[in-house]
């Protein structure tokens, strides 16, 4: 857990710290093949967005053109007598069909490509097991959601997009509520963090920022990869402070505190709520566009596809295709919403943890899978977090204004002797 030495240009001397020189000194620590590999991985993700959309579009068109979607609708009608259950019965078939048809692409993107860049620790069997668990969770969560959607479509065919967005926001809040307690344990083992060298300072930092947590949790994320992460998640009594074993193993205490300051910032600033609200507004706009386009497409192809109307579950592949197209075009908006809140959490974390060099080091670790120095347009369009360059520059700008921290390199927060 020993902190790495601070680059000379970032150490500060004679009461002065050159922000740009300090930033460049940190960025220079990742170069050569390591920098080229992370750049290639992240830039490949630009194309992956497009191929993901095209594969999904192909699956949707296949379900419609082959008559499979209409057949699933007919089967759902035979299976269920109450009309409100038919959307869910259709959704179970649809979700399984799309998952199986999308499996080759998911296998490439989530397993083959990740191993090619050394970013996955899963065996093929382990990956397939995780895929199966993910499908089970999807069925449990989204089959009822689709049933609700089609009741909304039947009752409010003109304003369904507004009510649908509200339902999506409610679903997002529900997932946030239950995730720490019900969803995370499906994929990872959790246990209380026993190392007081870390737990003590983290709990002190949490209490100082109004989080009355009595425990820090550790999860075995190394089962999946070596990526570092942490979070403060949950709502209404399900809140948990969680660190991954990768963070504990790979990061120094100042880095851990910088990361936790960031995560505490998300929690204190209610980003779970504001993100759901902002995404809900974006979804509403997207669904409004889909509502305007759906009937035009259905009038042209609906007879061939046997789609009766917008409230017919057989039209779900068309809804999914149109919505995914709209959201692909809205990628810069979606990413900017999240990137803005991540930047705010960085600022909060710097003031809370006062570990600018810890934040800079954490940004370098994240550069294993995120391009450090994008062009401004790349960052605007493709980054849902600030780039490494932006985060390091933010940390060095804060550090330049706080010379009292210059001599604290490698030190963590002192824990008050009377802390509970």
C-alpha positions in Angstrom: 0.0 0.0 0.0 3.0 2.3 -0.2 2.3 5.3 -2.4 4.4 5.7 -5.5 6.7 8.8 -5.5 5.3 12.0 -6.9 6.9 13.2 -10.1 9.4 16.0 -9.4 7.4 18.5 -11.5 4.2 17.7 -9.5 5.9 18.0 -6.0 5.7 21.8 -5.8 8.6 23.9 -4.6 9.2 27.5 -3.6 5.5 28.0 -3.0 4.6 27.3 -6.6 3.3 24.4 -8.7 3.1 24.6 -12.5 -0.2 22.8 -13.2 0.5 22.0 -16.8 4.0 20.7 -16.1 2.7 18.6 -13.2 0.0 17.2 -15.5 2.5 16.3 -18.2 4.8 14.7 -15.7 2.0 12.3 -14.6 0.9 11.6 -18.1 4.4 10.8 -19.2 4.4 7.8 -16.8 2.2 5.9 -19.2 3.9 5.6 -22.6 5.1 3.2 -25.3 3.3 -0.1 -25.8 1.2 0.4 -22.6 -0.2 3.7 -23.9 -0.7 2.3 -27.4 -2.6 -0.7 -26.1 -5.0 1.3 -24.0 -5.6 3.8 -26.8 -6.3 0.9 -29.2 -8.7 -0.7 -26.8 -10.7 2.4 -26.1 -10.7 3.6 -29.8 -12.0 0.2 -30.8 -14.9 0.8 -28.5 -16.0 3.6 -30.8 -16.6 1.0 -33.6 -18.0 -1.5 -31.1 -20.9 1.0 -30.4 -21.8 0.9 -34.1 -21.4 -2.8 -34.5 -23.5 -3.4 -31.4 -26.3 -1.3 -32.8 -26.1 -3.0 -36.2 -26.2 -6.5 -34.7 -29.2 -5.6 -32.5 -30.9 -4.0 -35.6 -30.3 -7.3 -37.5 -31.8 -9.3 -34.7 -34.9 -7.1 -34.5 -35.4 -7.2 -38.3 -35.0 -11.0 -38.3 -37.6 -11.4 -35.6 -40.0 -9.2 -37.5 -39.4 -10.4 -41.1 -39.3 -14.1 -40.2 -42.6 -13.8 -38.4 -41.1 -15.0 -35.1 -42.2 -12.0 -33.2 -45.8 -12.4 -34.3 -45.6 -16.1 -33.4 -44.3 -15.3 -29.9 -47.3 -12.9 -29.6 -49.7 -15.6 -30.7 -48.2 -18.0 -28.2 -48.4 -15.5 -25.4 -52.1 -15.0 -26.1 -52.7 -18.7 -25.9 -50.7 -19.0 -22.7 -52.4 -16.2 -20.8 -56.0 -15.3 -20.4 -55.7 -11.8 -18.6 -54.6 -9.3 -21.2 -52.2 -7.5 -18.8 -50.1 -10.7 -18.6 -49.6 -11.1 -22.3 -46.9 -8.4 -22.5 -44.9 -10.3 -19.9 -45.4 -13.7 -21.5 -44.2 -12.2 -24.8 -41.3 -10.5 -23.1 -40.0 -13.8 -21.7 -39.8 -15.3 -25.2 -38.4 -12.1 -26.7 -35.6 -11.6 -24.1 -34.5 -15.2 -24.4 -34.5 -15.1 -28.3 -32.6 -11.8 -28.4 -30.1 -13.0 -25.8 -29.4 -16.2 -27.8 -29.2 -14.4 -31.2 -26.9 -11.8 -29.7 -24.6 -14.3 -27.9 -21.9 -14.5 -30.6 -21.5 -10.7 -30.5 -21.6 -10.6 -26.7 -19.0 -13.4 -26.6 -16.6 -11.5 -28.8 -17.1 -8.1 -27.1 -17.2 -9.4 -23.5 -14.8 -12.3 -23.7 -12.6 -12.6 -26.8 -11.8 -8.9 -27.0 -11.3 -8.4 -23.3 -8.8 -11.3 -23.2 -7.0 -10.0 -26.2 -6.2 -6.8 -24.3 -5.6 -8.7 -21.0 -8.6 -7.1 -19.2 -10.5 -10.3 -18.2 -9.8 -12.9 -15.6 -12.8 -15.1 -16.6 -12.5 -18.5 -18.2 -15.0 -19.3 -21.0 -17.1 -21.3 -18.5 -17.0 -18.5 -16.0 -18.0 -16.0 -18.6 -20.9 -18.1 -19.8 -22.0 -18.5 -16.2 -22.0 -14.7 -15.7 -23.9 -14.4 -19.0 -26.5 -16.8 -17.8 -26.9 -15.0 -14.5 -27.3 -11.7 -16.3 -30.0 -13.2 -18.5 -31.8 -14.5 -15.4 -31.7 -11.0 -13.8 -32.9 -9.5 -17.1 -35.8 -11.8 -17.3 -36.8 -11.1 -13.7 -36.6 -7.4 -14.0 -37.6 -6.6 -17.6 -40.3 -9.1 -18.3 -42.6 -7.4 -15.7 -41.4 -4.0 -17.1 -42.5 -4.9 -20.6 -45.8 -6.0 -19.3 -46.2 -2.6 -17.6 -45.1 -0.9 -20.9 -47.8 -2.6 -22.9 -50.5 -1.7 -20.4 -49.4 1.9 -20.7 -49.5 1.6 -24.5 -53.0 0.2 -24.4 -54.3 2.8 -22.0 -52.5 5.9 -23.4 -51.5 5.3 -27.0 -50.8 9.0 -27.6 -48.9 9.9 -24.4 -47.4 6.5 -23.7 -43.8 7.8 -24.2 -44.2 10.2 -21.3 -45.6 7.5 -18.9 -43.1 5.0 -20.2 -40.2 7.3 -19.4 -41.6 7.8 -15.9 -41.9 4.0 -15.5 -38.3 3.6 -16.7 -37.1 6.2 -14.1 -39.0 4.3 -11.4 -37.4 1.1 -12.5 -34.0 2.7 -12.3 -34.6 3.9 -8.8 -35.8 0.4 -7.8 -32.7 -1.2 -9.2 -30.5 1.3 -7.3 -32.4 0.5 -4.1 -32.0 -3.3 -4.3 -28.7 -3.6 -6.1 -26.3 -3.7 -3.1 -28.5 -6.3 -1.3 -29.9 -8.4 -4.0 -28.0 -8.0 -7.3 -24.4 -7.6 -6.4 -24.3 -10.9 -4.4 -25.4 -12.8 -7.5 -22.1 -12.0 -9.3 -19.7 -11.4 -6.4 -19.0 -12.5 -2.9 -19.2 -9.7 -0.3 -17.6 -9.6 3.1 -16.8 -6.9 5.7 -13.4 -5.3 5.2 -11.3 -6.3 8.2 -8.2 -4.2 7.5 -8.5 -1.3 9.8 -5.7 0.5 8.0 -8.2 1.1 5.2 -11.6 0.7 6.9 -10.8 3.3 9.6 -9.8 6.2 7.3 -12.7 5.3 4.9 -15.3 5.4 7.6 -13.8 8.6 9.0 -14.0 10.2 5.6 -17.6 9.0 5.3 -18.6 10.3 8.7 -17.0 13.7 8.0 -19.3 14.0 5.0 -22.5 13.0 6.7 -22.6 9.3 5.9 -23.3 7.3 9.1 -22.0 4.0 7.9 -20.7 1.5 10.4 -19.0 -0.9 8.0 -17.0 -1.1 4.8 -17.6 -4.0 2.4 -15.2 -5.8 0.1 -16.1 -7.7 -3.0 -14.1 -10.1 -5.0 -14.1 -8.3 -8.4 -10.8 -9.9 -9.3 -12.9 -12.9 -10.4 -13.9 -10.8 -13.4 -11.0 -8.5 -14.1 -8.2 -6.4 -12.5 -10.0 -3.1 -12.8 -10.1 -0.9 -9.7 -13.4 0.4 -8.5 -15.5 1.3 -5.4 -18.9 2.8 -4.8 -21.4 4.1 -2.2 -24.7 2.7 -3.4 -28.2 2.1 -2.3 -31.2 4.1 -1.0 -33.5 4.2 1.9 -31.5 2.0 4.3 -29.7 -0.3 1.7 -26.7 2.0 1.5 -23.3 0.3 1.5 -19.7 1.5 1.1 -18.0 -1.1 -1.1 -14.4 -1.5 -2.3 -13.1 -4.1 -4.7 -10.3 -6.4 -3.8 -8.5 -5.0 -6.8 -8.5 -1.5 -5.3 -7.2 -2.9 -2.0 -4.5 -4.9 -3.7 -3.3 -2.4 -6.3 -3.8 1.1 -4.8 -2.1 3.0 -2.0 -4.1 4.5 0.8 -4.1 8.0 -0.7 -5.4 6.5 -3.9 -8.1 4.6 -2.1 -9.1 7.8 -0.2 -9.2 9.8 -3.4 -11.5 7.1 -5.0 -13.7 7.0 -2.0 -13.9 10.8 -1.8 -15.2 10.7 -5.4 -17.8 8.0 -4.6 -18.9 9.8 -1.4 -19.3 12.9 -3.6 -21.8 11.0 -5.8 -23.7 9.9 -2.7 -23.8 13.3 -0.9 -24.8 15.2 -4.1 -27.6 12.7 -4.7 -26.3 11.7 -8.1 -28.3 8.5 -8.2 -31.5 10.5 -8.1 -30.3 13.3 -10.5 -28.9 10.8 -13.0 -32.2 8.8 -13.1 -34.1 12.1 -13.5 -31.8 13.4 -16.3 -31.8 10.0 -18.1 -35.6 9.9 -17.6 -35.9 13.2 -19.5 -33.6 11.9 -22.2 -35.6 8.7 -22.5 -38.8 10.6 -22.7 -37.5 12.6 -25.6 -36.2 9.5 -27.3 -39.6 7.7 -26.8 -41.4 10.7 -28.2 -39.3 10.4 -31.4 -40.0 6.6 -31.5 -43.8 7.3 -31.1 -43.7 9.6 -34.1 -41.8 7.1 -36.2 -43.4 3.8 -35.2 -46.8 4.1 -37.0 -45.1 5.3 -40.2 -43.0 2.2 -40.3 -45.8 -0.1 -39.3 -48.1 1.2 -42.0 -45.5 0.2 -44.6 -44.4 -3.1 -43.2 -46.9 -4.0 -40.5 -49.1 -6.3 -42.6 -46.0 -8.3 -43.6 -44.8 -8.5 -40.1 -48.3 -9.0 -38.6 -48.0 -6.2 -36.2 -51.5 -4.9 -35.4 -50.6 -1.6 -33.7 -48.2 0.1 -31.3 -49.9 -1.7 -28.4 -49.2 -5.1 -30.0 -46.3 -6.9 -28.3 -45.3 -8.3 -31.7 -44.0 -4.7 -32.4 -41.5 -4.7 -29.6 -38.5 -5.5 -31.9 -39.5 -2.4 -34.0 -39.8 -0.3 -30.8 -36.3 -1.6 -29.7 -34.8 -0.9 -33.1 -36.1 2.7 -33.3 -35.2 3.5 -29.7 -31.6 2.1 -30.1 -31.1 4.2 -33.2 -32.3 7.3 -31.4 -30.1 6.6 -28.4 -27.1 5.9 -30.6 -27.5 9.3 -32.1 -27.9 10.7 -28.6 -24.6 9.2 -27.4 -22.9 12.6 -26.9 -25.8 13.7 -24.7 -25.9 10.5 -22.6 -22.2 10.6 -22.0 -22.1 14.3 -21.2 -24.8 13.9 -18.6 -22.8 11.3 -16.8 -19.4 12.9 -17.4 -20.6 16.2 -15.9 -21.6 14.4 -12.7 -18.3 12.5 -12.6 -16.4 15.7 -12.9 -18.5 17.2 -10.0 -17.7 14.1 -7.9 -14.0 14.6 -8.7 -14.1 18.1 -7.4 -16.1 17.0 -4.3 -13.6 14.2 -3.6 -10.6 16.5 -3.8 -12.1 18.8 -1.2 -13.2 15.9 1.0 -10.2 13.5 0.8 -7.5 16.1 0.0 -5.5 13.6 -2.0 -4.7 15.2 -5.4 -1.8 12.9 -6.1 -4.0 9.9 -5.1 -6.5 11.0 -7.7 -3.8 11.4 -10.3 -2.5 7.9 -9.6 -6.0 6.4 -9.8 -6.5 8.1 -13.1 -3.3 6.5 -14.4 -4.6 3.0 -13.3 -7.9 3.6 -15.1 -5.9 4.4 -18.2 -5.4 0.6 -18.7 -8.8 0.6 -20.5 -9.5 4.3 -21.1 -7.5 6.5 -23.5 -5.5 9.0 -21.4 -5.4 11.9 -23.8 -8.2 12.1 -26.3 -8.9 15.0 -28.6 -11.6 17.4 -27.3 -14.3 16.0 -29.7 -13.5 12.4 -28.7 -14.0 13.3 -25.0 -17.2 15.1 -25.8 -18.7 12.3 -27.8 -17.3 9.0 -26.4 -16.4 9.6 -22.7 -18.9 9.0 -19.9 -16.1 9.9 -17.4 -13.5 12.7 -17.7 -10.4 11.6 -19.5 -7.2 10.8 -17.5 -5.7 14.1 -18.7 -8.7 16.0 -17.5 -8.8 14.3 -14.1 -5.0 14.8 -13.5 -5.2 18.4 -14.5 -8.1 18.9 -12.2 -6.2 17.3 -9.3 -3.1 19.4 -10.1 -5.1 22.6 -10.3 -6.6 21.8 -6.8 -3.1 21.0 -5.5 -1.6 24.2 -6.7 -4.2 26.1 -4.6 -3.5 24.0 -1.5 0.2 24.1 -0.8 -0.4 22.8 2.7 -0.9 19.3 1.1 2.5 19.3 -0.6 4.3 17.7 2.2 1.7 14.9 2.8 2.7 12.6 0.0 2.0 9.0 0.7 0.0 9.7 3.8 -3.6 8.7 4.5 -6.2 10.5 6.6 -5.5 10.4 10.3 -8.2 8.6 12.2 -9.4 10.4 15.3 -8.7 8.4 18.4 -12.3 8.8 19.6 -13.8 7.8 16.4 -16.6 5.2 16.9 
